[in-house]
Amino acid sequence: MSTPHDYLPVIIQLIIAGGFVGFALTAAAWLGPKRSGKQKDESFECGIEQQGNARAPFSVKYFLIAILFVLFDVEIIFLYPWAVNFKALGLFGFVEMLVFLGFVLAGFFYVIKKGALKWE
């Protein structure tokens, strides 16, 4: 059984880490150079001359694909602990995983039906 006293080293480490981050940011803002100019404020692309505006908007489809990838990737990560404990979970664990996979596949087919993965 753990007590709050057991977490004291973790709390001390968090306080030290937070203090260091705060100190470093404050020191950088206070001691760092504050010079600006037209050339310094320009975007730099590895020595290539700038063409157009660097803040051109991306298509929403790009962000939607990225979010869906993360969503389904995180859901599939849940298969690993189940596979490790497959024998110990028995038939009940197998049925639970089938229900979970059913929900994942239903979401995937919904995304496909809505056309979220089509690049037109």
C-alpha positions, 0 to 999 in steps of 0.5 A: 500500500502506498502512502503520500510520503512515498510520492515525496521524491516525485513531487520534489523532482517536479518542483525542481524541473518546473523551477529550472524551466521557469528560471531558464525561460526568465533568464533567456528573456531577460539576458537574450538579445533584443535586436530586430530588423527586416532581415532578421524577421524574414523566414529562413528556409535553409538558404533558399530565397523566400517565395510567397507567404510562409503562412499559406493555409493548409487544406483541412483534409491534411489535419483531418487525416492526421487526427484520424491516424492518431485516433486509430493508431492509439486505439490499435495500441490497446491490442498489445496488452490484450495479445500478451494476456490472451490466455489469461483473459479466456473467452470473456477477454476474447469477446470483449476484444471482439466488441472493441474491434467492432467499435473500431471498425465501425468508426473506420467504415464511418470515416470511409463512408463520409469520404474523409480519406478521399483526396480530391 
